[in-house]
Amino acid sequence: MLDKFISFAKDLGEQIPIGKTELEQALFKATSSENYNLPLEKLYEIAERTSSYHDCDVILSHIWDRLKLDSMEWRKIFKALQLLEIIMKVGDPQCFSSIKGNIYKIKSFQSFTTSAGTGKSSGIREKAKNICELLEDPDRLEEEREKTREVRNKLSGGSYSSGMRNTNNRGKIRRDKQ
């Protein structure tokens, strides 16, 4: 009974991060143990924050902390890997060297197992494998980044393309070609 209470209190503390910045709150939500994912656009917003050195450090530190969790926290691990993959596809390339420097952490999940079920383990293994392949093949990474830009362009009505972020005359963020 006490174990359940302690577990509940820990989960509650992670669900409502008190005294945290907006970015830290978004990271906790993005990598929570909840049975749902944040909308993809919210994950893209987090990834785009990697253009700031400070925010990039906060984001990657949070991901590395999540990857240290016990295998019973498989959902948080999966969501951290999912966010890392999105950062690879959308985030600022400045953070790639830090990610490459921690590739050993990601590779360790290629043999991940949990008692929660084989589907959970295989999803984490596949996600880790895909991230490592992207890190080791710059051409494939650039192809994936371009595909993601194209999909976002289609979904947003053409407001994203390669280049710097600017705002259009309605205050919406868009990317202009250089």
Backbone hydrogen bonds, N-H to C=O, Kabsch-Sander energy under -0.5 kcal/mol:
donor,donor_aa,acceptor,acceptor_aa,energy
5,F,1,M,-1.9
6,I,2,L,-2.6
7,S,3,D,-2.5
8,F,4,K,-2.6
9,A,5,F,-2.6
10,K,6,I,-2.3
11,D,7,S,-2.4
12,L,8,F,-2.6
13,G,9,A,-2.3
14,E,10,K,-1.7
15,Q,11,D,-1.9
16,I,12,L,-1.8
18,I,16,I,-0.9
20,K,17,P,-0.9
25,Q,21,T,-2.4
26,A,22,E,-2.2
27,L,23,L,-2.4
28,F,24,E,-2.3
29,K,25,Q,-2.2
30,A,26,A,-2.5
31,T,27,L,-1.7
32,S,29,K,-1.1
42,K,39,P,-1.1
43,L,39,P,-1.5
44,Y,40,L,-2.5
45,E,41,E,-2.0
46,I,42,K,-1.9
47,A,43,L,-2.5
48,E,44,Y,-2.6
49,R,45,E,-0.9
49,R,46,I,-0.9
50,T,47,A,-1.7
51,S,48,E,-1.3
52,S,49,R,-1.6
53,Y,51,S,-0.5
56,C,52,S,-3.0
57,D,53,Y,-2.2
58,V,54,H,-2.3
59,I,55,D,-2.9
60,L,56,C,-2.7
61,S,57,D,-2.4
62,H,58,V,-2.0
63,I,59,I,-2.2
64,W,60,L,-2.9
65,D,61,S,-2.2
66,R,62,H,-2.2
67,L,63,I,-2.0
68,K,65,D,-1.1
69,L,66,R,-1.4
73,E,70,D,-2.4
74,W,71,S,-0.9
76,K,73,E,-0.8
77,I,73,E,-1.8
78,F,74,W,-2.9
79,K,75,R,-2.4
80,A,76,K,-2.1
81,L,77,I,-2.4
82,Q,78,F,-2.6
83,L,79,K,-2.4
84,L,80,A,-2.2
85,E,81,L,-2.4
86,I,82,Q,-2.0
87,I,83,L,-2.4
88,M,84,L,-2.0
89,K,85,E,-1.5
90,V,86,I,-2.5
91,G,86,I,-0.6
91,G,87,I,-1.5
92,D,47,A,-0.6
95,C,92,D,-1.9
96,F,93,P,-1.7
99,I,95,C,-2.0
100,K,96,F,-3.2
101,G,97,S,-2.0
102,N,98,S,-0.6
102,N,99,I,-1.1
103,I,100,K,-1.6
105,K,102,N,-1.3
106,I,102,N,-1.2
107,K,103,I,-3.2
108,S,104,Y,-1.5
109,F,106,I,-1.6
110,Q,107,K,-2.0
111,S,108,S,-0.8
112,F,109,F,-1.3
117,G,114,T,-0.9
121,S,117,G,-1.6
122,S,118,T,-2.8
123,G,119,G,-1.8
124,I,120,K,-1.7
125,R,121,S,-2.5
126,E,122,S,-2.6
127,K,123,G,-2.1
128,A,124,I,-2.5
129,K,125,R,-2.3
130,N,126,E,-2.5
131,I,127,K,-2.2
132,C,128,A,-2.3
133,E,129,K,-2.3
134,L,130,N,-2.2
135,L,131,I,-2.3
136,E,132,C,-2.0
137,D,133,E,-1.0
141,L,137,D,-2.4
142,E,138,P,-2.4
143,E,139,D,-2.1
144,E,140,R,-2.6
145,R,141,L,-2.5
146,E,142,E,-2.3
147,K,143,E,-2.6
148,T,144,E,-2.4
149,R,145,R,-2.2
150,E,146,E,-2.4
151,V,147,K,-2.5
152,R,148,T,-2.6
153,N,149,R,-2.4
154,K,150,E,-2.3
155,L,151,V,-2.5
156,S,152,R,-2.2
157,G,153,N,-0.7
157,G,154,K,-0.6
158,G,153,N,-3.6
164,M,176,D,-0.6
166,N,174,R,-2.9
168,N,172,K,-2.4
171,G,168,N,-2.0
174,R,166,N,-3.1
175,R,159,S,-1.7
176,D,164,M,-2.0
